[in-house]
C-alpha cells in the first residue's frame, strides 16, 4: 500500500494555541493519523501521513479554518507510515528562532522553483545560504551554497553576527530550506541587518525537486520522519556524506543503538556491524543498547522505546524537527 506524507505550515493568528492543538489532535486521533504538528499564536507547522483519502480529508478540514484558506501542502509518497506516534501540541513558536519581533510578512521575496533555477543558471552573482542544520546539509545541498555549521535553527542569528562582514550587503542573497518555513523567518533577520535583495526558494527543496527535478542539488534531502532521507535530483544521488566509522561515502543516517546516546550519525551498511549498530565501542558496551540484527541492519527501536519511563524518553529520545 502507498501512503501520502503531507508537509505544511501557515502563519496566521491563533488566539488559544493550547485549545486549538487539543481539538486538532482529537480530530487526527479519531482517524488514526500519525505525525508531528506544532501550534502557536503565530500559526501551525506540521507533517503527517496516512492513506490518500485521509490526507484529502485533512487538507479540506484545514483549509476550512479561517486564515488557512490558501495554505500550501507539499505531498510525497511512502510505502510505510514514517511516524511512530501522533504529536500535536502548543509551543511558543512553530519554528524556533528565539528572536522577538520577526514577522514573516517582512521577509524576502519568493522565488518560484523555475525562477530559482534561472538565477542559478544566468551567470548573475549571488550568495546562496543553506538555512538548515549542519547534519542536514552534510548529505545534500545545492551546489555552491554556504552551509553554516550550526546544530539548531536558533543558532542562525549568532552565525549571522559572526559572518556579517563577510557577506556583502549589495549582493543578491538566495536562501533555501526543506519546506520553506525557516527561510520565512531568517530572511526577515537578514533584511533587518541591512541586506536588501533577499530571496527565498518558495516551497523549499521538496517543491523544487518536483517542479525542476532537483537540478543543481547534490545528494539527498534530510527529512524529520522515519524515512530520514528522500531523493531530490535523480542525476546526482551519489552519497556526498561520509561514514563516521569507516570514512566511506554514505548518505544513511542511523540512531546509535545505545539508548542513552541515541545520536544520529552517518554510517554505511558495512560499518554498522563494527559496533553492533552503535556509534562507538563505548556505546556498544552500554546496558541500554538495543539488540542489533546484522542481517537486517536494524535495531527494533520502536519496540524497545516503550520499555523506558517518560523521563528517560524526554531526556534522551524524543526529538523534534522543523522544515
Buried (B, 14 or more C-beta within 10 A) or exposed (E): EEBBBBBBBBBBEBEEBEEBBBEBBEBBEEEEBBBBBBBBBBBBBBBBBBBEEBBEBBBEBBEEBEEBEEBEBBBBEBEEBBBEEBBBBBBEBBBBBEBEEBEBEEBBEBBBBEBBBEBBEEEEEBBBBBBBBBBBBBBBBBEEBBBBEBEEBBBBBEBBEEEEEEBEEEEBBBBBBBBBBBBBBBBBBBBEBEBEBBBBBBBBBBBBBBBBBBBBBBBBBBBBBBBBBBBBBEEBBEBBBBBBBBEBBBBBBBBBBBBBBBBBBBBBEEBBEBBBBBBBEEBBEBEBBBEBEEEEBBBEBEEBBEEBEEEBBEEBBEEEBBB
